[in-house]
């Protein structure tokens, strides 16, 4: 689609960016210097809208399409708007999901570059993370002066590919010169704490401080050992220097878009970078960002982690829903034949999922706008039922959008309602203030997920006691769980209630500024399916990539 793209210099000029604030990466991609904030510091911020969704299903929700399309539609009605999104990981790209740059008439471009290596930010995160891993293992091999407990090391290695064989490994085999043998593991790069640190930092000094606070393990006296103790945070920051600046691209209608950082929403906080949002809010009237997976994942973490860390305050939550996905929640399984036929009884049952998400978002004091992503075969009776159930649950308004087929034109009703709700104002608040580790876990589990009880495994209890002894009770909580259910069990569709949420382990993310609890058998390294999307990729003789969806 390169023939439809405008030079990125034109996009930047329209935003009011200066040429010396840009670092071009070809004709259609540019890095924007974070120092632009110094020039714009007196400028008033625009409105801050985040797009989230019901619990994902194979039937699809269209959250990225809606976020992109809403930004296009806002520009169409005369509102200067920027879209801020995460960079796709190559793990899901070659696995089950495929590309993550939108679709139809609402895409971010150039999609091949964005989905593949882009500007090298993911590689920088991986190098910085693995540099610390290498320094750590060298320290062990060279005498372990910090007296690290080899069985209590928290820091793994990372790679941006789905590779199940790396979930449990033994390193250091081969003899003394090759390191100290020990058990370890790989995470996928979007699960790296370095990725979260990069996405949450507000400037380079903040980046360095966060990197220095990373907890790599504990010593024989149960004292935390950090990246600063290993004298590695300065080198890590140097590796991340260029990656800290957000990447400017455009949508299929020429709307500016920042694509920056890519933490997963099921095992990290699931939102694009703070620095991209801060710059965008100074350059535009409206910023539309997207939170990963359902509102119980990325949206809760946007508000309780990203907003808490950055001081950002959202003005509006847009919740995306589709008839087919809600019918799947009503049935409990993916039955394509069943969801392709009108059945208001099944749809009404599935609406429990939609209503729970609406009620959750209202806990934060925000106006909620439901965006019904319409499929061509959706009936008027189905759409009317969704509207009725949305308003009953407390939604402030509902709009039907046809963005995939019509682009920004198909989202103008959504855009106009978004503007009205943003002008109304709100009283944003966090889900919790203060409280201990268990109290925060149980607040999220019971209020957001609908759990009746939280069950702590012995390892989790041990970690809670350890983190308390370090004085980390004050940190916010990031719960890692399946994105396919409110619960820990992906088979529990719809609106499960009064279930027991098992917390199997906790890990420190002291650099990012939170703790994260692992619920159920959540994995931080995905695996490839039998027939991965990688099988569909190819490169022709002219250098064109095929198979990217």
N, C-alpha and C positions, 0 to 999 in steps of 0.2 A: 504493500500500500504506500510505498515511498513517494509515488507520484502525487498523492493527495496531501502530503506533509508540507508545512510551511517551514522555512528556515527558523531555527530556534532563536536566532538573533531578533527576528521580527516579534516573536512571542515575548521575549525578554524586554524589548523596547516598549511594547504596549503595557507591560507591567510597571514600567518606570525603573527598570534595572539598568545600570551603567555597564559599559563593555568591560571595564577593569574589575567588575564584580563577578565576571563570568570566566569559566575555564571550559572552552569548547572541546567536546569529544565527538568530532565529526560535525555534520551539518545539522543534526536533529536532536542532539543531546548536549546539555551543558551542566557543569557543576556551578552552583551559586555560592559565593563566599558567605560564611556566617557573619562576616564583618559588616554586611549590609545593614544589620540591626543597629549598629552605631549611628548610621546616617538616618535611619527611620525611627529612632527611639521616641521621638516626640509625636509621632503619628498615631492617631487613634486606631485601636484594633477593630477589625471587622467582626461579623457574627460568626459563631463557631457551631457548625452542625455536624453531628456524627450519624452515620448510617449503620444500622445493625439489622438483625433478622431473627426470625423464629428459629427453632432448632433445625439444623440442616437435615435433609433427606436426599436420597438419590434422585428424587423428582426435581430438585433444584429450586433455589430461591431467587437468585439474580441480584445478590447484594452489591457486588462490584459493578455490575451493569447499572444498577440504580444509582449508586454513588456518582459514577461518571456521568450518567444521563441527567441527574439532578443538577450537577455543576454546569452542564451544557444548557439546560433549560433556564437556569438562573441567569446565565449570560444572555440568552435569547430575550428575556423580559427586562433587560437593561441593568442587571446587577453584576458588577465586576466580581468574578468568582474564580477561585482556584480549587482544584481537587488535590488532596494529599492521600497517597496510598502507599502500602508496603510493597517492597520488591518481592516478586515471586521466588520461591526456593526451587532449585533444580531437583530436589527430592520428589515432591509431588508432581513436578513437570514430567518426569520420566516414569513416575509410578502410576497412580490411579487417576489423579485429578486432571493432569494435563496443564495447559497454560492458565494463567491467572491475570489476564490483562483486559477482562471484559469480553464483550462479544457484540455481534450485529453492528448497529450504528452507535454503539457506546463502548469504545475501546481506547486504551492508551497506546500510543505509538512512538517509535517503531517496536512492534510487539516481539519480533524475533530477538532483538538486542536486549529488551527489558526482561524477557523470560530466560534468556541464556546468561551470558557473562556480564551484560550491561556495563557499568563503569568500574567493575572490579571490587565493589564494596564488600560483597559476600566473601570474596577471597581474602580481603584485608582482615575481616573479622576472624576467619579461620586461621590465618597466619598469626594474628595477635594471640588468639586463644592457645594455639599449639606451641607458640614460643614459650608461653608460661609453662605449659606441660613439659617441654624439653628442659627448661631451666630447673623445674622441680625434680625431674628424674636425674638430671646431672648432679643436683645437690645431694640426692640420696646416694648416688654412686661415689661421690667424692668425700664421703665421710659423715654426711647428715649432721652437721653442726647444730642445726635447729632442733635436733632430737624428734623429728616428725615420726609419728606412729604410722608405720607403713600400712597397717590394716584400717586406718582411719583417714584416708586421703579422699577428699571430695572432688578433686579436679580431674575430669576426664580429658579426652581429645575429641575433636569434632571434624566432620566432613559433610559437605552439602549433597548427600546422596542417600537414598534409602538403602541401607545395607545391614540386614538383620544379623549377619555373621559377626558384626562388631559390637553387639550388645553386651557380651560377656567375653572378655579376652584375658590372656596372660601376657604381660610384656616383660622385657628384660632377660629373655632366654638367650643362651649362647655363651655365657661366661662372664667374668667380672667386668671385662672391658665393655660389655654390651648393656650394662645397667643392673639394677636390682630386680630379680623376678618378683612380680606382684600381680594381683588381680586388678583389672581396670575395665574400662568400657569406652565406647564412643557415643556421643550424642550427635544428632543432626545439627548443622550450623545454626539454624533459626532458634534452637533451644539453648544456645550458648549464652551464658551470662554476659559475655562481651557484647553480643548483639543487643541485649537489653540495655546495657550501659551506654552503648552508642546511641540508642534510640531515646534514652531519657536525659542525656547530658544537655546542658544549656549553653556551654562554651567549652573551650579546650581545658581551662583550669578545672572545671567540673568533671570533665572526662578523666583527667589525670587523677583527681581525688578518688573518683569511683573505682578506677582500675586498681589503685593502691589498696582499696578496702576489700578486694576479693579474698574470700576465705578459701584456701587450698586444702587445709586439713588441720589436724590438731597434734600437739606434741604429747610427750609421755605424761605430762601433768594436766592434760585436757585444756591447755591454752590454745586459742586459735592462732594459726599461722597464716599470714596474708601474702599477697603479691608484693607488698612493700617490703616485707621481711626477706623475700627472695630477690629484692632489688631489680624487679622486672617491669614495674609499671611504666617507667619512663620509655623503655624500648617499645612496649606495647602501644603507648600513646603515639610514638613516632610512626609506627606502622599504620595507625588509624587516622593520621593527619588529613589525608585527602578524603578518606571515606566519611569524615565528619560533615563535609559540605553536601547538602542535598542536591539531587539530580532533577533538573527541569526538563520535562518533555511536554507533549501535548495530547489532547484527545482527538478522536476522529472528526471533531468539529472545530479543532483549533483552540479549544479551551486549555489554558495552562494547567499543568499537573506536575506536582512534585512526587517522585517515587524514591522513597528513602527508608532504609532498614527493613527488616523482615521477621520480627519475632513471632513465632506461632502463638495462637490464642488459646490452644488447649494446654500447652506446657510452658508458656511464657505470658507476657501481658497482651500480645496480639494487636499492637497498634503501630502506626508509622511514627516517625521521629518527632520529638518535641521541637527541634530546631526548624524542621520544615514547616510545622504549624506556626511557630512564632514569626517566621519570615512571611508566610502567606497571610497571616492576620494583619500585618502591616501594609501589605501590597494590594489588598482587595477589600471589597465590601462583605463578601461571604467566603468562608472556607468550608468545604465539604470533605470530611474525612471518613474513613471506613474502619470499623472494628471487626476483627476476625471472628468467624463462626457465629453462633447464636449470641443473643444478648446476655445470657448467663456466663459466657466466656469473655469475649473481647470487650463488650460494652461495660460490664461490671468492673473489669480491670482498667479500662480507660479512665473510669471515674475514680475508683479507689486507689489506683496506683499512678497512672500517668498524670491525671489532673492534680493529685495530691503532691506529686514530686515537682511538677512544673508550675503550678499556679494557674494553669489554664482552666477556664470555666465554660462549659458548653451552654449553648442557648436553646438547642432543640435536639431531640432524639427522633430519628426517622426509622421506623421498624418495618422491614420488608417481609411480606408474606405472599404465598401463592396458594391458589385453590388446591392444586395437586399435592403439594407438600402437606397441607393440613389434612387432606383426605388420607394420606399415608399415615399421619399421626392418629387419625381416627380408626384406621384398620389395624395398625400396629406392625405391618410388614409392607414391603414394596411389592405391590400387585398392580402392574401397569394397566392391565385390562380393567381392573376395578376402578382405578382413579381416572380413567379416561371416560367414564360414564357419569352423568349427573346422579348424585346420591346425597341429598341434603342432610339425611340422618347421619351418615358417616362424616360429612363435612362439619356438622355441628359438634359432633363428638371431638373431632380433631381441633376445633377452635379453642379447646381448653388450653392447648399449647400457646396459641397466640395471646389469649387473655392473661395467662400467667406472665408472659414477657412484658405485656403492657403494664400490669400491676407492679412488676419489679422495677421498671423504668420510672414509674411514678414515685417510688420510694426515694428517689434522688431529687425530687422537687422539680423535674423537668416537664415541659410540654411534650407530648408524644403524638407524632403524626404517622399513621399507618399508611404505608405505600403498598397497594395491591399490585404486584407485578402480573399484569394480565397476559394469559396465554390466549391465542386465537379461539380455542374451543371452549373457553370459560363462558358459562351461561349468565344471563342477567340475574337469575334467581340465586346462583352461587355468589356472585359479587355482592348482591344485596344482603345476603346472610353474613358475609364477612364484615360488611360495613356495620350492620346491626350489632354483631358480637363485639366488634372493636369499641364502639361507643359505650356499650354496656360495661365493658371492662375498665373504662376510664380514659380511653384515647381522646385527645382533644380534637382530632379531625382525621379524615380518611380521604385518600385520593387514589384513583385508578391510574396506573402508568402503563404506557406501551412503548417503552424506551428501546428495547432490543430491535424492533422493526422500524421505529420512527425517530430514534435518537432524541435530541433535546426537545423536538416538537411534541413527542409523545409524553413528555414530562412537565409540560407547562402548568397543568393544574396542580401538580405536586409542588412545583416551584412557587407558585403564587400563594398556596396555603402555607408553605414553609416560611415565606417572608412575613405573612400575617402573624404567625405564631412566634417568630423571633422578635417581632416588634412588641409583642405582649409582655415580654420579660418573664423571669422566673426567679425562684429562690433555691438555687442549687445547693445540695448538701451531700456529704458522704454517707455511705451506708453505716459506717461505724466511726467512732472517735475514741481513741484509747482502747483499753481492754488488753487482756493477756492473749497468748497465742491460741489457746483453746477457745476462748471467747470469740475471737475473730473468725476462726474456722467455723464455729457453730452458728454465728450470725449469718455468714454467707450460705452455709449448708441449709439452714432452716428457712431463712427469709427469701433467698434467691432460688435455691434448688427445690425447696419443699420437703426436705428430709425431716424425719421425726427424731432421729438420733444419729450421733456420730460415734463410730467405733474406732478406737485407736489401737493399732497393732503394737507389739512390744518395741519394735525398732522406732516407731513414731514417738512413743512415750519417752524412750531414751533420748532421742534428738530434742524433744521439747524441753526436757530437763537440762540438757546441755546448752541449748540456746538461751534458756532463762538464766543460766549461770553466767553467760557472756553479756547479759543485759540487753538482749535483742527483742524483748517483749514488745517494744514500741513499734517495731517495723510492721508495715501493712502485709497482708497475706495474699498470696497468689496460689489458687488451688488448681493443680493440674489434673484434668479428668477428661473422659471422653466428651467430644463435642456433640455427639449424636443423641444425647438424652440429657434431661435435667439431672439425672442421677449419674452414678458411676458405671451403669450397665447400659450399653448402647441398644439393647433390645427393648428397654423400657421407653416406649414412645409416648406421645401425647403429654399428659400432665401427671406424672407419677407423684404420689404423696405418701408421707409417713414412712419412707424407706429408711434403711440404715446405711449411712455413707461410711465406707471403710477408709481410713487414712493409714496407709501402709508405711509411709516414710516421709521425712521432711528434709529439705536441703536448704543451705544458706545461700542467699544471693545478696550478700552484704554490700557489694559494689553497686549493684542495681538499686538496692535500697528496699528489699523485701525478703520475706521467707516464702518458700513454696512447698506446699503439701501435695503428696502424690496420692490420689484417690483411686482405689481399685487397682487394676493391672495396667494402668496407663504407661505407655512406653515413650521414652525420649529419643528413640531411634526407630523410625518406621521401617517396614520391609516392603519389597516389591511384590505385586500380585503375580499370578501365573502368567498372565499376558499383559505386561506393563505397557504404558503409553510409549515407552522407548522403542518398541517394535515398529511403531508407525513413523518414526523420524527417518529422514533421508536428506541427502545433499545432492543436487543435480550438477551437471557439468559446468553450469554458469554460476554456481555458488548460491543457488536459491535453496532455502531450507523448506522442506515439506513435512507434513504430519503434525504441525503445531496447531492445537485446537484451543 
